[in-house]
Every structure is written in structure tokens, then in C-alpha cells.
């Protein structure tokens, strides 16, 4: 499902397909402190939370972390990774994924996935800057009806990469996404101050999902 080229080689990406919205198997296997984070939520939320963190723990295990450490929630729901690691989580209908990497190689990462469908009518005008809108229209004319959803995913991945570095909100109009047909994009950061002038980004469409990544090495 996910493409290994979404992130630099130092990262590990793990995904899970789960069409059972009430499946709490992975939630029940979380550490007590992790389960407590969403103990009052509905089963759908618990299932998504458990599946995404299962993916995160598997990614950390692939990186050599032998002890299972809690991944709690920080400001605005930001996952709090074990010392020396960074990463990102995403979940949408039927799909959950996580990426992790050592901070000595990658400073921050963002991952977002959405069904490969067009956005609801009118939403694109709320999230797109003028040049972004022109790019989306060109891609849609080429048959990529999900191009507006791709832009949304790229913006979400950019925000997930931005927030751990700054602890500040980043509006849709504060990053300009230059989508390219080769599966890459550049997120130009317009907010100031900024930890970097831009983030690198990559994207794929696989198995009915649009998946976008952003990272700062």
C-alpha cells in the first residue's frame, strides 16, 4: 500500500488495512497509559487510535527499539515519540499508517492519507492558494479527479511536520504546495519565523487512497 520512497531511507513506514470500524483488538493491546488517552471515546475512535499506534510501535521496533514505550498525545493531539525518535500517524476509513525515524537523521515528518476521491464541493477554495488551484485544475483535466484531495493531504502532512518543530498553528494559506507529476512536491513555508524555508514532500495513489508525506532531514 504505502511506497517506501515516501520518506528517506532512515524512516520506517508501517500500514494496516482494517475495514471493521468496531475492531478494538489493537486498542486492547496498548499500554494502559495509551488506552487512557481515549478511554472515554466511542469504539470507532478507540479502534483508529489503537490501530495507528500499533503501526507506530511496529515502525519503532523495525528501527531497533526493543522496549515498548508509550506514545501519548501532546499539544493538539501531536504524538509524543520516545526520546531520539520522530514520526507521524494517520488514519482514515479502512486505512491506518505510521512512520518513525531517528532524529539524528530526520528532524520531523508528516504523513496523511485520504480516500482517493474528490473533495466536497467548495472545499478546495477554502484551502488552495491561486497557483495551487491552477495546478489542481490542470491535474483534474488530465483525469486525476482526486487532485484536490491530494493537495489537502499534502497540506495536512506539511502541518504535521511543522507543528512538532514550532508548536504553532499553520493555516492552509501559510504553506504553498508545488505539486509535481513525478510523485514529489515542495511545501514552501510562508509563516514567520520558520524552522526551514520549505519541506520536501512525496505522494502516491495506491489501493484507493491518496498518501502524502512531508519531512525535514
C-alpha positions as MATLAB code, in Angstrom:
seq = 'XXXXXXXXXXXXXXXXXXXXXXXXXXXXXXXXXXXXXXXXXXXXXXXXXXXXXXXXXXXXXXXXXXXXXXXXXXXXXXXXXXXXXXXXXXXXXXXXXXXXXXXXXXXXXXXXXXXXXXXXXXXXXXXXXXXXXXXXXXXXXXXXXXXXXXXXXXXXXXXXXXXXXXXXXXXXXXXXXXXXXXXXXXXXXXXXXXXXXXXXXXXXXXXXXXXXXXXXX';
ca = [
       0.000    0.000    0.000;
       2.476    2.645    1.090;
       5.535    3.302   -1.032;
       8.957    3.008    0.606;
      10.052    6.081   -1.344;
       7.627    8.297    0.584;
      10.357    9.005    3.125;
      14.167    8.928    3.300;
      15.838    5.571    3.874;
      16.248    6.164    7.618;
      12.461    6.059    8.140;
      10.218    3.041    8.591;
       6.586    3.113    7.448;
       4.005    0.565    8.611;
       0.380    0.439    7.464;
      -2.717   -1.569    8.323;
      -5.934   -2.164    6.365;
      -8.936   -2.630    8.638;
     -12.488   -2.345    7.356;
     -14.047   -3.256   10.718;
     -14.787    0.097   12.349;
     -15.533   -1.593   15.687;
     -12.372   -3.735   15.909;
     -10.654   -2.942   19.221;
      -8.001   -5.676   19.073;
      -5.032   -3.320   18.813;
      -6.548   -0.819   21.245;
      -6.747   -3.500   23.924;
      -3.070   -4.344   23.413;
      -1.886   -0.769   24.021;
      -0.111    0.202   27.197;
      -2.527    1.358   29.944;
      -1.379    4.967   29.654;
      -2.077    4.897   25.905;
      -5.564    3.410   26.311;
      -6.331    6.107   28.863;
      -5.834    8.784   26.201;
      -9.110    7.826   24.510;
     -10.846    5.780   27.217;
     -13.968    7.933   27.029;
     -14.217    7.886   23.231;
     -16.561    5.828   21.055;
     -15.349    2.481   19.765;
     -14.620    3.887   16.299;
     -12.150    6.376   17.752;
     -10.602    3.759   20.033;
     -10.119    1.416   17.082;
      -8.454    4.051   14.916;
      -6.236    5.139   17.797;
      -5.215    1.576   18.612;
      -4.504    0.626   15.004;
      -2.423    3.737   14.300;
      -0.350    3.240   17.442;
       0.110   -0.426   16.622;
       1.646    0.751   13.338;
       3.836    3.234   15.238;
       5.121    0.592   17.638;
       5.902   -1.738   14.738;
       7.841    1.025   12.982;
       9.852    1.724   16.143;
      10.530   -1.992   16.540;
      11.898   -2.105   12.997;
      14.227    0.740   13.990;
      15.612   -1.328   16.850;
      13.605   -0.048   19.822;
      13.299   -3.205   21.895;
      11.248   -1.777   24.774;
       7.650   -0.778   24.098;
       7.292    2.835   25.222;
       4.009    4.730   25.410;
       3.219    7.117   22.567;
       0.986    9.652   24.274;
      -0.710   12.775   22.912;
       0.782   16.240   23.275;
      -0.471   19.639   22.175;
      -3.191   19.488   19.519;
      -3.003   15.699   19.542;
       0.645   15.586   18.462;
       2.097   12.116   19.155;
       4.894   12.164   21.740;
       7.585    9.833   20.437;
      10.251    8.110   22.555;
      13.434   10.112   23.021;
      15.592   10.082   19.920;
      12.725    9.411   17.504;
      10.263   11.395   15.444;
       7.316   10.339   13.355;
       3.725   10.791   12.293;
       0.445    8.872   12.291;
      -2.608    8.891   10.061;
      -5.924    7.097    9.898;
      -8.894    7.232    7.594;
     -11.689    4.892    6.638;
     -10.184    1.404    6.334;
      -6.560    2.535    6.450;
      -4.085    3.368    9.246;
      -0.361    4.081    8.987;
       2.602    5.422   10.920;
       6.153    6.447   10.143;
       9.094    6.739   12.530;
      12.764    7.664   12.204;
      15.742    8.567   14.405;
      16.015   12.322   14.964;
      19.723   12.159   14.146;
      18.645   11.577   10.532;
      15.267   13.331   10.228;
      14.140   16.339   12.279;
      10.407   15.998   11.662;
       7.920   14.173    9.444;
       4.274   14.369    8.471;
       2.087   11.624    6.978;
      -1.502   11.898    5.786;
      -3.858    9.561    3.898;
      -7.330   10.087    2.469;
      -9.647    8.163    0.132;
      -8.756    8.936   -3.488;
     -11.956   10.872   -4.127;
     -12.643   14.495   -4.945;
     -13.191   16.862   -2.021;
     -16.734   18.002   -1.223;
     -17.834   20.848   -3.460;
     -16.381   24.218   -2.483;
     -13.738   22.931   -0.047;
     -10.880   23.469   -2.493;
     -11.497   27.235   -2.408;
     -11.023   27.211    1.364;
      -7.617   25.524    1.272;
      -5.934   26.444   -2.028;
      -3.826   29.442   -2.914;
      -4.228   30.736   -6.515;
      -1.272   28.851   -8.018;
      -2.247   25.679   -6.160;
      -5.755   25.936   -7.578;
      -4.372   26.223  -11.096;
      -2.220   23.116  -10.558;
      -5.177   21.151   -9.208;
      -7.307   22.157  -12.185;
      -4.597   21.048  -14.628;
      -4.306   17.675  -12.903;
      -8.075   17.202  -12.907;
      -8.193   17.998  -16.618;
      -5.632   15.199  -17.073;
      -8.052   12.772  -15.425;
      -6.879   12.915  -11.806;
     -10.200   13.672  -10.153;
      -8.539   13.265   -6.738;
      -6.069   16.130   -7.297;
      -7.844   18.426   -4.842;
      -7.726   15.668   -2.221;
      -4.021   15.282   -2.903;
      -3.487   18.976   -2.207;
      -5.426   18.620    1.061;
      -3.252   15.626    2.078;
      -0.060   17.488    1.219;
      -1.174   20.437    3.365;
      -2.057   18.137    6.264;
       1.293   16.331    6.026;
       3.039   19.709    5.963;
       1.223   20.799    9.125;
       2.108   17.539   10.897;
       5.765   18.126   10.021;
       5.592   21.802   11.051;
       3.890   21.594   14.441;
       6.448   19.481   16.364;
       9.141   21.942   15.303;
       7.265   25.138   16.170;
       4.271   24.328   18.436;
       2.370   26.829   16.282;
      -0.690   26.577   14.069;
      -0.088   26.672   10.322;
      -3.035   27.803    8.237;
      -3.812   26.422    4.791;
      -2.723   29.753    3.301;
       0.626   29.721    5.138;
       2.185   26.976    3.030;
       2.221   26.908   -0.762;
       2.362   23.403   -2.207;
       4.091   22.886   -5.543;
       2.684   19.521   -6.679;
       4.630   17.686   -9.353;
       3.519   14.793  -11.539;
       6.570   12.687  -10.607;
       5.189   11.989   -7.111;
       7.008   14.809   -5.317;
       6.102   18.248   -4.019;
       7.690   21.168   -2.233;
       5.910   22.872    0.664;
       7.045   26.500    0.711;
       6.559   27.827    4.244;
       5.168   31.357    4.297;
       4.706   31.744    8.080;
       7.428   33.516   10.055;
       9.515   32.610   11.890;
      10.058   29.255   10.241;
      12.441   26.360   11.029;
      13.204   25.953    7.317;
      12.225   27.725    4.088;
      10.491   24.593    2.785;
       9.772   20.904    3.428;
      10.288   18.177    0.886;
       7.217   16.120    0.067;
       6.233   12.981   -1.779;
       2.930   11.377   -2.749;
       1.398    8.199   -4.119;
      -2.061    6.928   -5.009;
      -2.397    3.272   -4.042;
      -5.292    0.929   -3.318;
      -7.893    3.674   -3.429;
      -6.014    6.094   -1.156;
      -4.041    9.285   -1.651;
      -0.994    9.287    0.655;
       1.299   12.282    1.163;
       4.458   12.785    3.192;
       6.467   15.814    4.239;
       9.816   15.807    6.000;
      12.811   17.839    7.073;
      16.107   15.988    7.159;
];
